[in-house]
Amino acid sequence: MDPEFLYAADADRDGSGRRSLARRCQAGELVRVRAGIYIEADQWQKMPQWDRDRASITAAVDQAQAPRILIQQSAAVIWGLPVIGRTSEILLLAPGTSHGRRRGSLRWTPRRLLEPTTTRDGLTLTSRAQTVLDMAARLRFERAVPAMDHVLRPDAARSLPALEKEALLILCENLPDEAKRTRARRVISFADSRSESPGESYSRAVLHLYGFPPPDLQYEFRSAGGQFIGRTDFFWKDYALVGEFDGAVKYGTAGSSRSPGASQQVGTASREALILEKRREDAIRATGVGFVRWSWADLIKPRKDPDGLVSMLLRAGLPRQRRR
């Protein structure tokens, strides 16, 4: 949903004056998104972080007299692609032969356009394919994989089709140098549409970087009689080990936590979801496999942290290969 901005310039025109907006901001009634652009505090507080990021980017474009073209992570936010790690910078295409510049949170960066720019929700930005290729060519491997996984499957919520690996590989040959082409090819080749959430994608990339054997994705467990028990994020059959990233429940739509102000009905659904998840895990364990769960907090811990993902998997019997 588009944010409902209040503009200082409009307040000047209608006679209320921009000082009234500043006073309302000081009183906690408004949130200042950018200089001269505000939003109702109640609306802001109800927005999840990705919608706040969209609002900040939209405000930066609205604020400009000259056209602004979004690139890389800023374009990804508008396309609805997962962006791992937040940044206050809004990334824009540098015009002409400019070498780029910064002004506050705005950063203009030169890019070779692999495809024509396009529009989405009234904003001008790089194409979906170029956006993920720019991320693959310039971000760390584990931060680029979630967006690449995402575009390999249809985005029904935004009516966007899946992109094909072959087409992405062809397009990436137009990146400006061999180092970027190599990085992009590596991400494309590794990407897998079966990863169902950014957390699963990021986990898979981290597991690869740490030298763990590749798991089966979305593995289905069935009883001796063939009845479906459940589907898991990761399964290492040779080691009888299941891996699960906490954050994507494999049934229903209920979440595992309740946000402030949520209704009791949502809380009840969460409790029911936890009960169902416990039964599912117990049924899968009963087939004779081990079970390891991890969260974002576990993923970002140092490699040698005894409570981090690497230590958890090693204790569970999953070996690492020495990376060359």
Secondary structure as UniProt FT lines:
FT   STRAND          5..7
FT   HELIX           8..14
FT   HELIX           18..26
FT   TURN            27..28
FT   STRAND          30..34
FT   TURN            35..36
FT   STRAND          37..40
FT   HELIX           41..46
FT   HELIX           49..62
FT   STRAND          69..70
FT   HELIX           72..79
FT   STRAND          90..93
FT   TURN            96..97
FT   STRAND          101..103
FT   TURN            104..105
FT   STRAND          106..109
FT   STRAND          118..120
FT   TURN            121..122
FT   STRAND          123..125
FT   HELIX           128..138
FT   HELIX           141..151
FT   HELIX           156..158
FT   HELIX           165..172
FT   TURN            173..174
FT   HELIX           178..190
FT   TURN            193..194
FT   HELIX           198..209
FT   TURN            210..211
FT   STRAND          216..222
FT   TURN            224..225
FT   STRAND          228..236
FT   HELIX           237..239
FT   STRAND          241..245
FT   TURN            246..247
FT   TURN            260..261
FT   HELIX           264..285
FT   TURN            286..288
FT   STRAND          290..294
FT   HELIX           296..299
FT   TURN            303..304
FT   TURN            306..307
FT   HELIX           309..315
FT   TURN            316..317
//
